[in-house]
Amino acid sequence: MKRFIKLFFILNVIFAFTSCSFFYGKDADLSYQSMFDLLWEDYNETYALFEVRNVDWNAQYNLCKPMVREDMTDAEFFEVLKNLLYPLNDAHVYVKTPFASLNSGEDQTPIDKFSLTEVCSQYIQNPKKCGNNVITYGTLKTDNTVGYIHIAAFSSGQTGINQKQDWASDIDIALEALKNTRCLILDVRGNRGGLTGNVSRISGRFCAQDKTYAISRTKDGKGKNEFDKGVNLEIKKNGKWQYTKPVVLLTNAQTMSAGEEFTMAMCSQPHVTQVGNHTCGVFSLSLQRCLTNGWRYSISVQKVTAPDGTTPEGKGIIPASGNLIVNVTAQDDLQMKKAIQLCSN
Amino acid sequence: MKKFYLSVVMAVFLFSGASLFSEEKTSVELTASINWTFGSYKESSFSNISQGFFTPRIQLETKITKGNFMHKIIADYFFTKPNSSMTETAVVYKTYDPVTGEEFYQASVSSLSFHRIKLQYDLSYGVFENQKFQVYAGGFFACNAYLQFENYPSITGLFSLGPVCTANYIIDERNSLSLTGGIPLIGFGVRPPFAGCSAELMKYAEENFLKIFTLGNFLSIHNYQSIFLDFTYNLKATEHFTTGMGLNLEYSRIAQPSERPLYYVDSNFKVFANWRF
C-alpha cells in the first residue's frame, strides 16, 4: 500500500512539473529581441487606430528592431520602446516598468494649467464633496444662481465587469442642491476617464433629448480592418428630472477617454456650450497587457466614430472658436472666467 | 447545431430522470475532499504569459447508484492568486491629480486573481461486472467557469456534454481503486472577445448580465479540446464510511476566438471521506 501512495505522489509531481512546458512550450523567452517582437506583434494584431493615427507600423518595426541588442540594459530597451510607440501619439498607449513609465500621448503634450483647489478657493462658495470625493459642487461666490459641479473621474475604487458604480448616483445629491440655479458650470477638466456606464448615469441627468452620440467598434481579429459590428453610445434621460437649463461644459486637454465620451454626449444636447481647450482625443477602451518580463503596456482596441462617420480620435472635441481658451496659469483661470461670463449673459 | 445540442441535453435529462424513478435498490454516497491543486493557465486574450498556481481546493460529490445506473454530481471550486512575472513585478506610472493640477508617480502591483468553478452531472450505466471489476459508461453534462480578474475581467463560461467512463477494481474486501475519465465533445461557451474586452460585452454587463450568454459560441472538438481523469484509492473503514486519496488531472484548450485561446492544465491531489447510506 505504501508503494501505491508513493506512486500517487510521484505521478502528481511529475505531471505538475512537466505540464507547463509540455502544453505551453518552453519557458517564456525573456530576450529583448523576443519581447520586442511580442509587443510589436500584439499591437499589430490588436491596436485599432494605425490608420487614424497615420502610422506605418511595419516601417516602425524596420526602424526600431535594429536598435534592439541582447547586451542592452532594461533602460536602453525602454528607450527603444519610446521610439516605437511615440509616433502613435495616443495617451492610451503606455508602458509601465519598475523604474519609469512612458505615455505615447501625454509625454509629448504639455499639461493644461488647471487646479480644482484654485477654482474652489477663488470662485466657489462652500464647496461640498460627494460620490467618494469624485464630485465637487457649490454655487459661485459672486452669484448664487450659478451652480458649479466638477467631476474628477468616471470611475472610483473597484471596477468589475458590471460598470455601474454606486458613487455615480451621488450626482443626484449635487443636482438636488443646485436645482434652483439658472445656469450651471459643469467642469470635467482633468477628468481622465473611467467607465462608460458612469458616463451614461451622469449624462442622463442633463439629457433634454435621447440621442446616439457615437458608435464604438472593437478590434475583433488580426486584420487591420477587422472590427465587430459596434455598439451605439447613447445619452438617455435618467433620474426624476433633468437639468435642461443652460450648461457650460469646461474641458481641457486632460479631459480623456470616458471624460471625452461624456463631452460628446453633453455636446449633443442643445442647452450645452463647451468652453476651454480641446479634449485629449483618446476615446478607445484601453486594455492593459503584460510583457514576459512583467512590464505592462496598454493598447487602444476600439475605433469610436460620430454618427456622421468622422472620428474625433487624435483631435478631441473642440469648442467653438470663441470658446477655445487655453489657461496660462492655474491661478488665472481664463476658462472659468469665460464660463462665468457666458452664465451672466 | 443548436437543435442538436438542445436535443442531446433534453435526452440526457429525460433519461436520467427516468432512471432515478425506477423501483430498484438505491445507494447514496456523499464525498467531501480536501485538495491541493497545482497547474497553470494562459488567457491569451489577456496576456501572452502563463500564470501558475498552487492552492487548496474544495470538492463535493454525490453518487447515487440505482440498479445498473450511476448518477454522480460533482461540485468543485478553488480561488487563487496566480504567480507569474506579472504578479511578481511592481511597476510605476506617471499620472496627474486634477485637484492639485500636479503630476506624480504611482506604484502598482498586480491584483490578479483566478477562480475555477465546476458543476458536473454524470449518468452512467453498468456495462460490465464481475467479482473484481465494474465498468460504467455514460455521459456527462458540465458547467465550467474560469474567471480571471485584473485590469479588466476575463470570463469564460462553458456548458459541455461528452462521454464518461468509470472503472472500479476491487482489490479485496476493504481496498479498491477507481478510474474515471471524460472528454467533452460539444458545448456552448462565452469567452472574452479577441481584444480581451469590447463595448458590447461592457454594455450587456451593465444592462443585463445574463444577456452576455448571447455572445457565446457553440463549441466542439475543433475548438474545444479537453480531458479530465480521476484516479482514486478507496479504503473502506466501516459499512458506511470510506476514506481514501486520489488524483485529478485536467487539460483544456478553448480556442474561441480561434486566435486567442484559453489554455488550462491542473493536477489535483485529494484526500477524501465518503459516507454511504
Interface residues (C-beta under 8 A of the other chain):
Chain A: M1 F4 I5 F8 F9 L11 N12 F15 A16 S19 C20 F23 Y24 A28 L38 D42 E45 T46 A48 Y94 K96 T97 P98 F99 A100 S101 N103 E106 I111 K113 F114 S115 L116 T117 E118 A152 A153 T159 G160 I161 N162 Q163 K164 R189 G190 N191 R192 L195 T196 G197 S200 S216 R217 T218 K219 D220 G221 K222 E226 D228 K229 G230 V231 L233 Q254 L285 L287 Q288 R289 C290 T292 N293 G294 W295 R296 I299 V301 Q302 A330
Chain B: F38 G39 S40 K42 F46 S47 N48 I49 S50 G52 S84 S85 M86 E88 T89 A90 V91 V92 Y93 K94 T95 Y96 D97 P98 V99 T100 G101 E103 Y105 S108 F149 E150 N151 Y152 P153 I155 N175 P193 F194 A195 G196 C197 S198 A199 E200 L201 M202 K203 A205 E206 F209 F231 Y233 M245 G246 L247 L249 Y251 R253 P257 E259 Y263 V265 S267 F269
